[in-house]
Amino acid sequence: MGSNSFGKIFTVTSFGESHGSGIGVVIDGCPAGLGIDETFIAAELGRRKTAQTSFASSRNEKDEFQILSGVFEGKSTGAPIAIFIPNTDARPKDYEAIKDKFRLSHADFTYETKYGVRDYRGGGRSSARITTGWVAAGAIAKLLLRQQGINIRAYVSQIGEIQLQKNYTEVNLSETENSLVCCPDKETSARMSAYLDEIKAQGDTCGGVITGVILNTPVGLGEPLFDKLQSNLAKAMLSLNAVKGFEYGSGFAAAAMRGSVHNDAFVSEEGKITTATNFSGGIQGGISTGSDIYFRVAFKPVATIMLPQESVNSKGEEVIMQVSGRHDACVVPRAVPIVEALAALVIADAFLLEKLSKME
């Protein structure tokens, strides 16, 4: 099984399974001398944890991590940073009854067909549990970017049919963590929470949208053609479990606009060239413009529902699939720190690539 690494200079390799002994990451290419704030890493992992709301999975992982290498006296040494996060609340026996059945809209069928074997314990490698390590790596990327004044924020802008009718400039992003659903608008947050409780009670699930914002990005990050900054952001977000769509800037709305409206006019403000509008989403020609980069990530409904559904087993026999266990009614609120982490990994890698190009 390949494709477990991401990035060119700031490279992250992910490992582990949902109900194995643990999961983690190895980070290669982190510059030496970076202060590694373990309290910050723990806080980032805490934002992703389960069992924090009535509509989240009750799996109660502590997510206490161990840094095995690459850090000495609180600073990165330049060697690979290995982070291990034990699974302390795994229940593989919960999946014994469905080990030969194909769960709807999961990776069961494709994994078994491609590899001839699959880890049925919570999906094994295909589980969102794996993203815990991504958040740890993203926290270190954030620490690197923080030195450059680059700030990455994300929030829930839609749950099911309920949408936040404001853009990121009209909300206080610092209110995001005060909301059970990570929505910075109190009225919309309350409606989303009530909706999720209703969905959970029905044994069903729903999806939603996360909006991400990258602030204070310098001009020049990204490359033309196949390494465009938005291309790498899209790849990162579409690698996240349950993601069905990505758009940046004006996104799909641009299809209905005219060029005379959509073009971002260049202006000079305080001796600095910028644009009067930002339909480009902070990226032109695949390269950052210095304006805010903003994007949206769409998530499908959680595939595991409590209602009975028809499926087949590995022999092709018709079966009724009805799962039990611990599952989210909606993954979107818990995915906010993951979206931020993936964005941080992309921007950190782009920053180091740009720094290297100027040294050559």
Buried (B, 14 or more C-beta within 10 A) or exposed (E): EEEEEBBBBBBBBBBBBBBBEBBBBBBBBBBEEBEBBEEBBBEBBEBBBBEBBEBBBEBEBEBEBEBEEBBEEEEBBBBBBBBBBBBEBBEBEBBEEBBBBBBBBBBBBEBBEEEEEBBBBBBBBBBBBBBBBBBBBBBBBBBBBBEBEBBBBBBBBBBBEBBBEEEBEEBEBEBBEEBBBBBBBEEBBBBBBEBBBBBBEEEBBBBBBBBBBBBEBBBBBBBEEEBBBBBBBBEBBEBBBBBEBBBBBBBEEBEEEEEEEBBBEEEEEEEEEBBEEBBBBBBBEBBBBBBBBBBBBBBBBBBBBBEEEEBBBBEEEEBEBBBEBBBBBBBBBBBBBBBBBBBBBBBBBBBBBBEEEEEE
